[in-house]
Amino acid sequence: MPPTGHTAAHYGAVGVLVGARLGAYPHANSLLVRGATASLVVDPSLSLVGTAPPADLVLVSHAHEDHIAGLGSYDVPVHIHEDDLPALRSRAALIAGYGLPPDAADEADATVRDHFHVRGRPDATGFEEGTVFDLGGRTVTVVHLPGHTVGHCGFLIEPDGFLFVADIDLTSFGPYYGDVGSSLADFEASMRRCGEIDARWYGTSHQKGVIEGAAEFRRRLGTFAGVVEKREASLLAFLGDPRTVEEIVGHRLVYRPHVEGPHVGPVERRTAVQHLHRLLSEGRVAEVEEGRFRAT
């Protein structure tokens, strides 16, 4: 694993704990938010292991291993959206959400346990859209942004005007909606919602860090959302001839050809099927024979 450790940057009274390699996976960026009466940490990442700052409670944007690797440092209340609560309480539920073949699931479980220190937090409790955490003169409000996971959330911190958008991370990889509970339609709706929220700063979980100003954030969000359109255009071009789902999986909409691993096939399949269903419903693709699809 790459080295751990973080650096701190401040935006108003919001501390961004920047993960190693600018928060690139397997690391991530965390937040430390202090009010007059309490403090909280958002997404204790691998980079906080051994260096975790004290806090009165922890908020988790969603149940993925890179956002909870430092959770073992905290013996305080832990909260996550109720739809992701089972995966935070149980590592088995977390792994099941990746939809991997049995052998690969066993290997992933070992990695999540040994390298990300995930043990499960059966004591965690759920929040919902609009829940407000009052820290004394500073509030953190839950903004439900599903799609990446069903319970994926951002957090709006006031009066600083800081919106943490988590894994709507603006990276060139593009939106990820390849887990069992992921949703392309929900992810697109969540991106639109982010674009409608006026903030001074927008914080991401990974390499892009913090973007200042709504206009610049919306410009980058448009580029990020455009990856979905590129995937769809690639699929339509590939369907110039009749293709099966397995052929679409081999064509790849998400990962570049050199990327290997047991996760690639399942993620490509779930992504392809979501796009295919949408194009079928729009009449842009037809099933020309059983199990074979072609652009119309």
Secondary structure by P-SEA (a helix, b strand, c coil): cccccbbbbbcccbbbbcccccccccbbbbbbbbccccccccccccccccccccccbbbbccccccccccccccccbbbccccaaaaaacaaaaaaaacccaaaaaaaaaaaaacccccccccccccccbbbbbcccbbbbbbbbcccccccbbbbbcccbbbbbccccccccccccccccccaaaaaaaaaaaaaccccbbbbcccccccccaaaaaaaaaaaaaaaaaaaaaaaaaacccccaaaaaaacccccccccccaaaaaaaaaaaaaaaaaaaacccccccccccccc
